[in-house]
Amino acid sequence: MVLGKQVNTSYGTTIDILELTSDGDIVIVELKKAKAPREVLTQIFEYLVWAEKLRYDELNEIAHSKRKLGEGESLMKAFLEYFKGRADANPEFNASRRLVILTHDFDPKILDRLSIMEDGV
């Protein structure tokens, strides 16, 4: 469920796409038209730090500010309607976060740096 596109953070940066999964987890999507440079890791981890602190009311506000919810509509109501029985009736919003970088190619140094994360470090 897309909460917003071009979502501004308190760090003065902009997330390309902010979404929720059917579990209420946050997904941050960074889009790169060209080869993703090594600096994209710093960028997306900064988004992660920002998103980690988001509470339900802030997610609700983002969805309203991006016109993803109707007047007076709550995020919870829209969430349950969007996922139609595939979601927990009482989700814990933002219990975890996922980072996605969409690009046609990566700087080889990125893949090397990300391999340490696969090991759970």
C-alpha positions as CSV (number, residue, x, y, z in Angstrom):
1,M,0.0,0.0,0.0
2,V,1.6,3.2,-1.1
3,L,1.5,5.9,1.5
4,G,3.2,8.5,-0.6
5,K,5.7,9.4,-3.4
6,Q,8.3,12.0,-2.9
7,V,8.0,12.0,0.9
8,N,10.0,14.6,2.7
9,T,12.0,13.6,5.7
10,S,13.0,15.7,8.7
11,Y,16.6,15.5,7.4
12,G,15.7,17.6,4.3
13,T,15.8,14.6,2.0
14,T,13.1,13.0,-0.1
15,I,12.1,9.3,-0.2
16,D,10.9,8.2,-3.7
17,I,8.2,5.9,-2.5
18,L,7.0,5.0,1.1
19,E,4.8,1.9,1.4
20,L,3.2,-0.4,4.0
21,T,3.2,-4.2,3.8
22,S,0.2,-6.3,4.8
23,D,1.9,-6.7,8.2
24,G,2.1,-2.9,8.7
25,D,5.9,-2.8,8.0
26,I,7.4,0.1,6.2
27,V,9.0,-0.3,2.8
28,I,11.3,2.5,1.5
29,V,11.9,2.4,-2.2
30,E,14.7,4.4,-3.8
31,L,14.6,4.7,-7.6
32,K,17.8,5.2,-9.6
33,K,17.6,5.8,-13.4
34,A,21.3,5.2,-13.9
35,K,23.8,3.0,-12.3
36,A,23.3,3.2,-8.5
37,P,26.4,4.9,-7.0
38,R,28.0,3.8,-3.8
39,E,26.5,6.8,-2.0
40,V,23.0,5.3,-2.4
41,L,23.8,3.2,0.7
42,T,24.2,6.3,2.8
43,Q,21.1,7.8,1.4
44,I,18.9,4.8,2.0
45,F,20.2,4.2,5.5
46,E,19.5,7.8,6.4
47,Y,15.9,7.1,5.3
48,L,15.9,4.0,7.5
49,V,16.9,6.0,10.6
50,W,14.2,8.6,9.9
51,A,11.5,6.0,9.3
52,E,12.4,4.0,12.4
53,K,10.9,6.7,14.5
54,L,7.6,7.0,12.7
55,R,4.5,6.4,14.7
56,Y,1.0,5.6,13.5
57,D,-0.2,9.2,13.7
58,E,2.8,10.3,11.5
59,L,2.1,7.6,8.9
60,N,-1.5,8.7,8.9
61,E,-0.5,12.3,8.4
62,I,1.9,11.4,5.5
63,A,-0.9,9.4,3.8
64,H,-3.3,12.4,4.2
65,S,-0.7,14.9,3.0
66,K,0.0,12.9,-0.2
67,R,-3.8,12.6,-0.8
68,K,-3.8,8.8,-0.4
69,L,-6.7,9.0,2.1
70,G,-10.0,10.7,1.8
71,E,-11.3,13.5,4.1
72,G,-11.6,12.1,7.6
73,E,-10.5,8.6,6.5
74,S,-8.1,6.8,8.8
75,L,-5.0,5.0,7.8
76,M,-6.3,1.9,9.7
77,K,-9.5,1.8,7.7
78,A,-7.8,2.3,4.4
79,F,-5.2,-0.3,5.3
80,L,-7.8,-3.0,6.2
81,E,-9.8,-2.2,3.0
82,Y,-6.7,-2.3,0.8
83,F,-5.4,-5.6,2.1
84,K,-9.0,-7.1,2.4
85,G,-8.5,-9.9,4.9
86,R,-4.8,-10.4,4.1
87,A,-3.8,-8.1,6.9
88,D,-3.8,-8.5,10.7
89,A,-6.9,-6.8,12.0
90,N,-4.7,-5.1,14.6
91,P,-1.3,-4.6,12.9
92,E,1.7,-3.1,14.7
93,F,2.6,-0.4,12.3
94,N,6.3,0.1,11.7
95,A,7.5,-2.9,13.7
96,S,10.2,-3.4,11.0
97,R,11.4,-1.7,7.9
98,R,12.5,-2.9,4.4
99,L,14.8,-1.0,2.0
100,V,14.5,-1.4,-1.7
101,I,16.8,0.1,-4.3
102,L,15.5,-0.2,-7.9
103,T,18.1,0.3,-10.6
104,H,19.3,-1.3,-13.8
105,D,22.8,-1.7,-12.4
106,F,24.8,-1.3,-9.2
107,D,28.3,-0.1,-8.5
108,P,30.2,-3.4,-7.6
109,K,31.2,-1.8,-4.3
110,I,27.6,-1.7,-3.2
111,L,27.1,-5.4,-3.6
112,D,30.3,-6.0,-1.7
113,R,29.1,-3.8,1.2
114,L,25.7,-5.3,1.2
115,S,27.0,-8.9,1.5
116,I,27.9,-8.2,5.1
117,M,24.2,-7.5,5.8
118,E,23.2,-10.9,4.5
119,D,25.4,-12.4,7.3
120,G,23.2,-10.5,9.8
121,V,25.9,-8.0,10.9
